[in-house]
Amino acid sequence: MTRIRLIAALVMAPAAIAAILLLPTAWLVALAAVVFLLGLWEWFDLADIDETLAKTVLLLAHVALMVALVWASRSGSGFSFALFELATLVGVVWWLLALVWLGRYQFGSDHTTYARVFKLAAGALAIIPAWCALGWLHASDPSVSVVGSIPKGHFWLLTALMMVWAADSGAYFVGRQFGRHKLSPRISPNKTVEGLLGGLVAGVAMALAISLLAGAERSQLPAIALVATVATLFSVAGDLFESLLKRHAGVKDSGTLIPGHGGVLDRLDGVLAALPAFALGKGLMGF
């Protein structure tokens, strides 16, 4: 399984990096919408929506919302990301509220009640803002990067994503070697406080390193480190929330689409929470 997992990662990572750096924002946003919607389909399963027709209607409703956001953002003078920024803010607020949910394990566990409604709303609040944050970051700075002729915004999105990937890897390896204190044993027994700290260090270090490719100045590094710290912690909340959904549903993975990695949502959980936090932080801190 480890070999299959490694091969899948070696295929996915270069493809994702190439798409982020080389595709125009419009094409990347369209491609990301497909990936995020695949994750949303798996979210429906975790929310105990079994009927294919019901899931299809719900998916089309989210597609319509995405299309409406793009259409409403067009103007005679170009494209405005104001609605994308507002959606990003909504996403940050949602993940702060999700922390309260994480502290109440039983809430939403009984799918014979209105739990599915809450979980469907949570899915929309996770997927749509993260998608908007992705587009906002990618287009945030159209000036040329210090690397070739690639726009800086492309590297800022890469910074956010590689920060999450590094945090996941750091938490895994540090947790395996030094993990002693459980972070949230009822939701995710394998996660440890030591792993959290290791992931935090790895995520911030990666964010600082990649931000230099986007032309970040030395004076901006403390602000980038602060935003990366907060965004990495948000990614942990996203990971824990998906673990909570899986515990309620009684499954190990959100799906089987990615060999050795489970489902698409298993790869997106931390990203969904980190992207809005990083994008909003970047906007507020002005780097």
N, C-alpha and C positions, 0 to 999 in steps of 0.2 A: 504493500500500500504506500509506503514511503517513497519508493521508486516512482510509482505512478503519479504521486502527488508532486514530486520534483519535476518530472517531465511536463506535467500540465502547467506548472508554474513557469518553466522555461519557455513554454510556448505563449502563454497568456501575457506575461510581463513585457517582453519586447513588443508584442503587438499593441498592447495598451499604451506604452510609452511612445511608439511611433505615431499612433493615432492622435495622441494629445499634442505632440510637437508639430506634426506635419499637416493635420487637417485644419481647414478653416473652421471657425466657431460654429457656423450653421450646420456643417456636416457632422462635427463632433457632437453637437447637441442632439441631432437626430439619432446618431448611433448610440449615444448614452441613453436616450429615451427608450430604445429597444431593450438595452441591458437592464435598466431600472424597472421596466414593465415586466420583464421576465422575473425579476426579484419580487415584484408586487404579486404576480400570479402565485408564487410560492407562499407569500404572506397570506393570501386568501386560504390556502390549505391549512396554514397554522391557525387561522381564525375559524377553522372548521366549516368552511364553505365548500361543500362537496359537489354541488351541481355545476356541471360545465357551463350551462346556459347562464346561471347566475354569475359565475366568475367572468364569463365573456362580457356580459352587460356591465359589470363593475369595471372591468379593464377598459372598455370603450368609453366609459364615463371619465376615467382618468386621462385617456388619450384626448378626449374632447377638451378637457381642462388645459392640458398642455398646449394644444392648438390654439385655444382661446387666449392664453397668455402671450403666445408669440404674435398672434394677429393683433391683439390690443396694444402691443408694444411697438408696432410699426407706425411710422409717421412720414410726412412729406420730407422731413429733414434727416431721416435716417431711422435707426433702431434705438429705442430707449430701454434701458435695463431697470427702470424704476420699479416696475411690477416684480421683476425678478429679485430686486433688492428687498422689497416688502415681503415677498414669499420667504426669502432667506431669514429675515427677522422672525417671521412666524415659526420657522423651523427651529430656531434657537430657543424661542419661548417654549415650544412643544417639548424639546428635550430636557429643559429644566423641569417641566411638569412631569416628564417621564420618570425623573428621579423619585418623585413621590410614589408613583406606581411601583417602582422597583422595591421600595420599602414596605410595600403591602403585597406580599407574594400571592395571597389567595384572590386578590381582586382580579376579576376576569377569568378565573380558572373554570367556572361552571358555564359551559356553552349552552345550557338549557335556559339561561337567563339572557339579559341584554348584553352579555360579554362580547358577542361577535360584533355588535354595533360599535362598541368602544374600540375593538381591535381593528375594525375596518377604518374607522376615523384615524386611528394611530398610523395605519399604513399610508393613508393619504398625506398626513402631516409629516411623515418620514420621507416618502418618495418625492413628492412634488417640490418641497423646499430644497432638498439636496440636489435635484436636477437643475433647479433655478440657480443655486449657488455655483454649480459646475459651470454653467454658461456664463454667469457673471464673472467668475474668476478667469476663465479662458479668454474673455474679451476685455478684461480689466485694464490692460496696458498694451495698446497696439504698437508702441514704439519698439524698435529692434533691440533684441537681447545682446548680451556680450558674446553670445555663441552664434555665429553665422547670421542668418537673416530671419531667425525665428522670433516672433513677437514675445515680449516679456510676459504677457498674460498667460501664454502657453506654459511657460516655466513656473508661473505661480500656481497653476492647477497641478502641475507635476509635483511641486513642492508639497502641496496638501496631501496628495495621494501617496507619495513615497513616505511621507511622515507617518501615515497610518500603517503602511506596509511594514516599515521599520519598527514601529511600536508593537505590532503584532508579533514580529519575529523576536524582538528583544524580550517581550513578556514571556514568550514560549520558552526560550532557551534559559533565561534567568530563572524563571519559575521552576523549570525541571531540575536545575542544578542547586538552587538555593531556596526554593519555596518552602516555607515552614508555616506561615500564617495564612489561613484561608481568607480570601477577600469577600466572597459571598457564597458560602457553602450550600445554601439551599437552592440558589439559582444556577450557579456554575461551580461545582466542587473542585475543579482543577485549577481555577484561578487563585492566585496568591497575592498578597501585598507586595512581596519581593518581586514577583513578576510584573506587577503594576509599575513599580519604581524603575525596573529595568526597561520596560517598554517606554516609560516616560522619557528616560534619558536618551534612548535610541531614537525616539520620534523627534525630539527637539534637536538632537544633533543632526539628523537627516534634514530637517527643515532648514536649519542654518546653512548646511552645505549646499543644498539645491537652490536656496534663495540667492546665493552668490551668482549662480548662472543666470538668474533673472536680473542681475545688475544691482542687487541690494548693496547699499553703502554700509560701511562699518558702523556708522552712527545709528543705523536702523536695526542692527542685530539684536539689541536688547528688546525692542518692541516685537520683533519677529519671534524671539524666544518666548516672550510672554504669551503671544497669540498661539504659538505652537503648543505650549504647555496646556492652555485651556482647551484647544481643539483636540489634543491627544486624550485628555480626560473625557471629553465628550465622546470620543470614539469608543472608550471603555464602556460608557453608558449605553451606546448603541449595541455593542457586543452583548452586554448583559441583558438588554431588553429582548434581543432575539433569542437568547438562551431561555429567558422567561417564557416566551411564546412556545418554544420547543418543549419545555418542561410541561406546560399546560396541555400541549397536544400529544405528549408522550412519544416524541420522535427524537432521534439523535441529530439528524441533518434536515435542512429545509427542503432538500431535493437531492437528485442524483445526476444532475446535468453535467457537472464538472468532475471528471474522474479523480478520485483521491481527495477532492475538496468538498464534496457534498453538492449543495445547490448554489445558485447564483446569490441568493440572499446571505448565505454563509460567508461569501466573499465581500458582500456590500455592507454588512451590518455596522461596522465601525465607520465606514465611509459616509453612510447616510447621516450620521450625527456630526462627524468632524467637518464635513464640507461647509455647512451653514455657519458653524462657529468660526472656522478659519476665514471664510469670505467676509463675514461681518467684522471680525477683528481686523482684517486687512483694511477694510473700508474705514473703520473708525480710527485706526492708528496711522493711516495715510502712507503706508510703505508700498 
